């Protein structure tokens, strides 16, 4: 598995998270936790397929250590826990950057840009990152 292939996987998971997050209500009261707001079974199946592909392709590569993060993200995604799905992917991106800085892997300029884009997209989905909701007019 190359860095580019890994980033395709992270990009696919990021896209599914963004699609799911767009369907959630803007404000959720603490006494009405969205336990009934879960991704569709088809979306979960797609997420699981991507994670399974990552696990099979990463065997014997420097990226096999990321499998636990992908599985943790999948488990959180299945139950609709957005924060729990995002944090492991952000950790995976941190790990990739750490591997790059320690010269375990090579990351080209295009892949560096993709890492920044995926990180920004995931952070934008995190709760509290919608400034338009902070100061309603």
Phi and psi in degrees as a GROMACS rama.xvg file:
@    title "Ramachandran Plot"
@    xaxis  label "Phi"
@    yaxis  label "Psi"
@TYPE xy
-93.2252  168.678  UNK-2
-60.8249  -40.7301  UNK-3
-61.8897  -40.9196  UNK-4
-66.0261  -39.4109  UNK-5
-61.4683  -42.1471  UNK-6
-69.1628  -28.5483  UNK-7
-63.137  -41.6  UNK-8
-64.2871  -49.4139  UNK-9
-62.7715  -37.1966  UNK-10
-63.9581  -39.7877  UNK-11
-64.2227  -42.8523  UNK-12
-66.6632  -39.8055  UNK-13
-61.8486  -42.0204  UNK-14
-62.2618  -42.7761  UNK-15
-65.6017  -39.0264  UNK-16
-63.9335  -44.241  UNK-17
-62.3376  -41.4449  UNK-18
-63.5089  -44.2492  UNK-19
-64.5773  -44.7159  UNK-20
-61.8522  -34.0696  UNK-21
-66.1836  -22.3715  UNK-22
-88.2579  -10.6004  UNK-23
-79.5094  151.731  UNK-24
-64.875  149.831  UNK-25
-64.1507  -37.4891  UNK-26
-127.593  128.506  UNK-27
-122.009  120.97  UNK-28
-74.387  146.101  UNK-29
-59.7986  -30.4558  UNK-30
-82.5964  -0.933753  UNK-31
-129.386  57.5094  UNK-32
-59.083  134.12  UNK-33
-75.3089  55.9126  UNK-34
-64.5865  -23.3034  UNK-35
-88.672  -5.89256  UNK-36
-99.7359  93.7751  UNK-37
-122.539  158.068  UNK-38
-62.2038  154.227  UNK-39
-65.1201  154.201  UNK-40
-56.8945  -34.6763  UNK-41
-65.4667  -41.341  UNK-42
-66.7666  -41.3049  UNK-43
-63.1222  -41.8636  UNK-44
-60.6879  -41.4111  UNK-45
-63.9359  -44.8402  UNK-46
-59.0734  -46.617  UNK-47
-63.1236  -37.8221  UNK-48
-62.8258  -42.1668  UNK-49
-65.2006  -43.6249  UNK-50
-63.815  -41.1492  UNK-51
-62.6382  -41.4281  UNK-52
-62.5736  -41.7052  UNK-53
-61.6776  -43.7952  UNK-54
-64.2609  -42.3153  UNK-55
-72.335  -37.5619  UNK-56
-78.2883  -23.0061  UNK-57
-87.1821  -8.97059  UNK-58
-57.1758  129.693  UNK-59
76.6903  11.5676  UNK-60
-117.486  166.91  UNK-61
-63.0832  -14.1196  UNK-62
-89.3435  -2.43513  UNK-63
-62.0946  -23.736  UNK-64
-68.5138  -12.1887  UNK-65
-85.8838  -9.52427  UNK-66
-57.7209  -39.5879  UNK-67
-62.1733  -39.5622  UNK-68
-63.4352  -41.6825  UNK-69
-65.7064  -41.0477  UNK-70
-66.8644  -41.587  UNK-71
-61.3653  -41.942  UNK-72
-62.9189  -44.0203  UNK-73
-60.2956  -46.1747  UNK-74
-60.2697  -40.7967  UNK-75
-69.9417  -40.103  UNK-76
-62.7795  -40.6367  UNK-77
-56.5027  -35.9766  UNK-78
-97.0148  3.28959  UNK-79
83.3528  19.1563  UNK-80
-89.8927  92.8197  UNK-81
-60.4499  -49.5041  UNK-82
-59.919  -41.6655  UNK-83
-66.6728  -23.2521  UNK-84
-84.3642  -31.7603  UNK-85
-79.8435  -45.771  UNK-86
-55.1925  -44.3468  UNK-87
-64.2305  -31.7321  UNK-88
-71.2409  -38.7098  UNK-89
-63.4914  -38.617  UNK-90
-64.201  -38.8003  UNK-91
-62.9813  -41.9917  UNK-92
-63.8189  -40.309  UNK-93
-59.9571  -42.151  UNK-94
-63.727  -42.3401  UNK-95
-61.288  -44.3259  UNK-96
-64.6412  -37.1693  UNK-97
-65.8737  -41.9535  UNK-98
-62.5222  -37.4696  UNK-99
-65.944  -46.6486  UNK-100
-66.0081  -27.9601  UNK-101
-90.7158  7.90312  UNK-102
62.8054  26.0103  UNK-103
-78.4528  -28.9466  UNK-104
-136.866  162.546  UNK-105
-108.022  135.706  UNK-106
-127.185  120.303  UNK-107
-78.0624  173.856  UNK-108
-60.9564  -40.697  UNK-109
-63.4777  -43.2436  UNK-110
-67.9958  -35.1222  UNK-111
-60.8175  -41.1353  UNK-112
-64.7961  -41.7327  UNK-113
-62.9928  -40.2066  UNK-114
-59.3817  -45.8766  UNK-115
-62.7108  -41.7094  UNK-116
-64.8344  -44.1888  UNK-117
-66.1752  -40.076  UNK-118
-61.7591  -45.2578  UNK-119
-63.3554  -41.6298  UNK-120
-64.1613  -42.1602  UNK-121
-67.6929  -41.6286  UNK-122
-65.4526  -33.8568  UNK-123
-65.1796  -30.9648  UNK-124
-78.9785  -22.5273  UNK-125
-57.2121  143.688  UNK-126
-57.9079  141.139  UNK-127
90.1606  -0.145429  UNK-128
-105.926  32.176  UNK-129
-122.355  85.9513  UNK-130
-60.0437  -23.849  UNK-131
-67.0345  -18.3287  UNK-132
-90.5418  -16.2815  UNK-133
-72.7792  -35.1145  UNK-134
-125.214  72.8361  UNK-135
-64.7153  141.716  UNK-136
